[in-house]
Amino acid sequence: MGSRGPNRLRIIGGQWRGRLLPFPDAVGLRPTPDRVRETLFNWLQGVVTGTRCLDLFAGSGALGLEALSRGAAEAVLVEHNPVVAMTLRGHLERLAAEHGQVVQTDAINYLQGLSRPFDLVFLDPPFHQGWIARCCALLEERGWLTRGAWIYLETEVGLPLQPLPANWELVRSRHAGQVGYHLARYLPADFL
């Protein structure tokens, strides 16, 4: 998966570049591969610094921690599994990542709560469970996105990306191995 050894994540850029972080075994947890993250953050070059990020299925923390390492102003990592959430809190503490926060709940519960708009959202749920469409609808309907926000979506290869909300534009789309990955942008009618 691009990590160094079993259950280890490598941060690939920014202030923590090269740091190896362990993560526990958990059903459905599959870190975004290094080469996919490298491509994603190349797509987002010049965007991440100073953004507020939401990592809805944090898992190993690959995307949220990478964003913090590359200068995000804030990252909220949402993780349902209590052991995985505790591990993520430990990573934030070890890295002295004061602008990172772990929220232990599932993505749907989180998105049904009181919204605060984010500039960048990572949406890479467990495969074959229909999370993408439900989360996209809640992000749009409940005001979780700033105007011009970027949304990263990760799906299983061979599964077509479900229709995005009307105000979203698909900007990039690729696949690597078993992963389809896509970058969209929230462009409401009044966006200049």
LINZI-V871396 format. One record per helix or strand of 2 or more residues. SS is the DSSP state (A for helix, B for strand). FROM is the first residue (numbers start at 0). LEN is the number of residues. If there is no record, write none. Layout:
ss->(SS,SS)
from->(FROM,FROM)
len->(LEN,LEN)
This chain:
ss->(B,A,B,A,B,A,B,A,B,A,B,A,B,B,B)
from->(7,13,19,33,51,61,73,81,99,106,117,130,144,167,178)
len->(3,3,3,10,4,8,6,13,5,5,6,11,12,9,8)
